[in-house]
Amino acid sequence: MNAPDPNALDPVERGMRTVAIGSLLAGFVGVGVAALRPHSLWLDELYSVTAASSGIGELFGFLLRYDVHPPLYSLVLHLWTAVLGSSEVTARSLSAVMAVGGALLLLRLLGRGLGVTWMATAAGVVVVAASPLFLRYGGEARSFALVFLFTTVALIGWLGTGEELRSRRLLLVGAVGMGLTHYFAWILALLLLATAGWGRRDGLPRLPRAAAVALISAWPILHVAAGSLGTRTGGRFWIAVDGVLGTLTAAGAPLLPGLGAWTGWGLLGAVAGSLLLFRPSAADEVP
């Protein structure tokens, strides 16, 4: 008789792997439907496509004078539409590709990088793939899917889940991409760069850390020099917030629509707890 394979997954783990992969596939289908159905661009998408349709010089001048975020997404969309055209479907397909790529990297991060069990991996992937935010913004011609992709890359590097030099490179690439795509992601990129390697001797060296901070800070400096935020928004910031509590409520509401913001945050807390409670073993890693 053949000896049992010590690395074989038990039935529960096989079921959790099926849930994780099935959830990803369902999320990909949802993103694809959102991106490929030929409905008209709405205001923010139209802004993205109009800016990206300009020449490079005109594009950067426009973004400096009138936009409120860094230029990387508009530049990538400019190159994408130059090759594939600027229809609704092709403009949105860029975000769909980025969202799918980010979700696959998330699966890689949870399973092989952090080595958590398939049960915890499935919980994390289900939250992402079923999120209305993922399904909506993964199919819109806006910058959020690109932010998601770069953030996942940066987290893989920040957590140091692989070889040291490779982890540093991933963190730098992800953080720079985040900082050049969206200002909210720019704040998170600075935090990741500032805290990289805490408690480890193999932390990010000062020179590449400083170079990354300087690179992602260049555009904000140019932005301020070209005019204030109030000038670009007619004197009003375009997102109304009511302090920290109001911000958390607004951010948590879309996680589980109809069930309340704090239910959504509770679900995220449960997922985070599962990552801590389910200890990894060699058989739990994503093959």
Sequence and secondary structure as in RCSB ss.txt:
>XXXX:A:sequence
MNAPDPNALDPVERGMRTVAIGSLLAGFVGVGVAALRPHSLWLDELYSVTAASSGIGELFGFLLRYDVHPPLYSL
VLHLWTAVLGSSEVTARSLSAVMAVGGALLLLRLLGRGLGVTWMATAAGVVVVAASPLFLRYGGEARSFALVFLF
TTVALIGWLGTGEELRSRRLLLVGAVGMGLTHYFAWILALLLLATAGWGRRDGLPRLPRAAAVALISAWPILHVA
AGSLGTRTGGRFWIAVDGVLGTLTAAGAPLLPGLGAWTGWGLLGAVAGSLLLFRPSAADEVP
>XXXX:A:secstr
     TT   HHHHHHHHHHHHHHHHHHHHHHHHHHS     HHHHHHHHHHTS HHHHHHHHHHH SS SHHHH
HHHHHHHHH  SHHHHHHHHHHHHHHHHHHHHHIIIIIS   HHHHHHHHHHHHT HHHHHHTTSSSSHHHHHHH
HHHHHHHHTT S HHHHHHHHHHHHHHHHTT HHHHHHHHHHHHHTTTT TT   HHHHHHHHHHHHHHHHHHHH
H  HHHHTTTS SS   HHHHHHHHHHGGGSTTS HHHHHHHHHHHHHHHHHS   GGGS  
